[in-house]
């Protein structure tokens, strides 16, 4: 998600709901709505160049670190259930 040059609405529709919510929440944008609404909102945020909220970025990094720590067991790392696509 770092390289957002040349984005269009169709490219946002390739993102997961989780990625859209993270993108929007870091910009203090509403994260409620259907998948299509989130895609449109993310595209609008990109077009308007909404800045990333530094506090939201830090909060997201802290939560990611906490989640990764929970997945570490006996020197190994369990698959993240939030990222599983099947089964």
N, C-alpha and C positions, 0 to 999 in steps of 0.2 A: 504494500500500500504506500510505500515511500515515494515511488516515481509515479506522479499523477498527471504527467504531461499528456495531452491529447485525449483526455477522458471525454466520454459521452455517456448518455443515459444507458445505452445497451451494455457498456462495460461494467457499470455498477450492478446490472442485473446478473452478472457472473459472480458477484461476491456472495458470501454467506450472510445470513441474518446477523450472526455474531459480529462479523467484520463491519457491517453497516452500523450496528449499534455502537461499536467501539469508535468508529470514525465520527459519528454524530455526537456522541457523548463528550468526546474530547473537544468539541466545538460548541458545547452548551446548546445543542439543537435537540428538539423533541425526538424521543426514540420510540414513541408509541405509534402504532399504525400497521398497516399491511406491508408485505414485502415490497410491493410496487410503490407504496407511499414512502417507505424508507429509502428506496433507490432514488426516487425523485428528490427527496429532501437532501440526500447526500450529494447528488449532482448539483442542486442549487447551492449548497454550502461550498462546493468546489468552485462553482462559477463566481460566487460572491467573495471567494477567498477568505472565508471565515477563519480567524486565527485559532490555533490550538490553545486551549486553556492550560496553562502550566500546572495548575493544581490537579486538573483532571488527568493530565499525562502522568504525574507522580502517583496519583491514586491507582491508575491502571497498572503501572509498573509494580507497585507494591502488591496489588492483588495477584498479578501474574507470578511474582516471586513466591508468594504464599501458596498459590496453587501448585507450582512446580515442586515446592518443598513437600507438599502432601503426596505427590506422586512418586517421590523417591523412597524406595524400599530396598533394604539390604544391598546397597550399592548399585541397584538398577533403577530404571525409571519405567513406571507403568504408563500405558497409553492414556492420553487425556480423554476422558469420556465425552467432553464437550466437543472434541474434534473428530470423533468417530462418525463415519458416514453410513455404516451398516452394522447390524447385529449387535 
